Amino acid sequence: MTETTSGLTHFTQDGDAHMVDVSDKAITSRIATAEGWVKMAHETYEIIAQGRAKKGDVLAVARLAGIMGAKQCSTLIPLCHPLPITKVSVDLTPDETLPGVRIEATVKTTGQTGVEMEALTAVNIAALTVFDMSKAVDKAMEIGGIRVILKDGGKSGRYQAT
């Protein structure tokens, strides 16, 4: 694997972007979970939580969008490897304390590189879908808190956010 002195693996010694060669890495079971949220006005939260959105079931559509987003990760992020994803789950939970929706996505594969980007993409696409389906009633929604909370498998081992 070619690395710059900065330790960033997606750049050559000359500073050129490249796709990391993972062909010598072991094939292992890998998992990643990411989370995020969409904050909104309390009235918007009530519409979503009660299933009264004019465009349909916001949470169900966002769940499907998140799953589809994970599967499209390598076409969206230039240096991301296409992976044989074995599982994607996206959970959207209304949370009155935000108020808004909490999103968590878990992606699994058996391969030579991890699925953090797929989990992060799933959360982002699900959040954007909640926004898109609700923007007619709330243009001030905020998307945030998107981060990896679990990564396991491969040479670098387990990471769990605190």
Backbone hydrogen bonds, N-H to C=O, Kabsch-Sander energy under -0.5 kcal/mol:
donor,donor_aa,acceptor,acceptor_aa,energy
4,T,8,L,-1.2
7,G,4,T,-1.8
9,T,7,G,-0.6
11,F,8,L,-0.9
12,T,16,D,-2.6
15,G,12,T,-2.0
18,H,10,H,-1.9
22,V,20,V,-0.8
25,K,22,V,-1.8
28,T,26,A,-0.7
28,T,111,G,-2.5
30,R,109,T,-3.0
31,I,152,D,-2.2
32,A,107,V,-2.0
33,T,150,L,-2.5
34,A,105,A,-2.5
35,E,147,R,-2.4
36,G,103,I,-1.9
37,W,144,G,-2.3
38,V,101,V,-2.3
39,K,142,E,-3.2
40,M,99,P,-2.5
45,Y,41,A,-2.4
46,E,42,H,-2.3
47,I,43,E,-1.9
48,I,44,T,-2.3
49,A,45,Y,-3.2
50,Q,46,E,-2.2
51,G,48,I,-1.3
52,R,47,I,-2.9
53,A,47,I,-0.5
56,G,53,A,-1.3
58,V,56,G,-1.1
61,V,57,D,-2.3
62,A,58,V,-2.5
63,R,59,L,-2.1
64,L,60,A,-2.0
65,A,61,V,-2.4
66,G,62,A,-2.5
67,I,63,R,-2.1
68,M,64,L,-2.6
69,G,65,A,-2.6
70,A,66,G,-2.2
71,K,67,I,-1.6
72,Q,68,M,-0.9
72,Q,69,G,-0.8
73,C,70,A,-1.0
75,T,72,Q,-1.6
76,L,72,Q,-0.9
76,L,73,C,-1.2
77,I,73,C,-2.3
80,C,77,I,-1.9
85,I,83,L,-1.5
86,T,108,K,-2.5
87,K,108,K,-1.3
89,S,106,T,-2.5
91,D,104,E,-3.3
93,T,102,R,-2.9
95,D,100,G,-3.3
98,L,95,D,-1.4
100,G,95,D,-1.5
101,V,38,V,-2.1
102,R,93,T,-2.9
103,I,36,G,-3.0
104,E,91,D,-2.4
105,A,34,A,-2.4
106,T,89,S,-2.5
107,V,32,A,-2.6
108,K,87,K,-2.4
109,T,30,R,-2.1
110,T,84,P,-0.6
111,G,28,T,-2.2
119,A,115,V,-2.0
120,L,116,E,-2.6
121,T,117,M,-2.4
122,A,118,E,-2.3
123,V,119,A,-2.0
124,N,120,L,-2.4
125,I,121,T,-2.8
126,A,122,A,-2.3
127,A,123,V,-2.6
128,L,124,N,-2.6
129,T,125,I,-2.0
130,V,126,A,-2.2
131,F,127,A,-2.4
132,D,128,L,-3.0
133,M,129,T,-2.6
134,S,130,V,-1.0
134,S,131,F,-0.8
135,K,131,F,-1.7
137,V,134,S,-1.8
138,D,134,S,-1.2
141,M,138,D,-0.7
142,E,39,K,-2.2
144,G,37,W,-2.2
147,R,35,E,-1.9
147,R,145,G,-0.5
149,I,33,T,-2.8
150,L,33,T,-1.7
151,K,159,Y,-2.4
152,D,31,I,-2.5
157,G,154,G,-1.1
159,Y,151,K,-3.1
161,A,149,I,-2.0
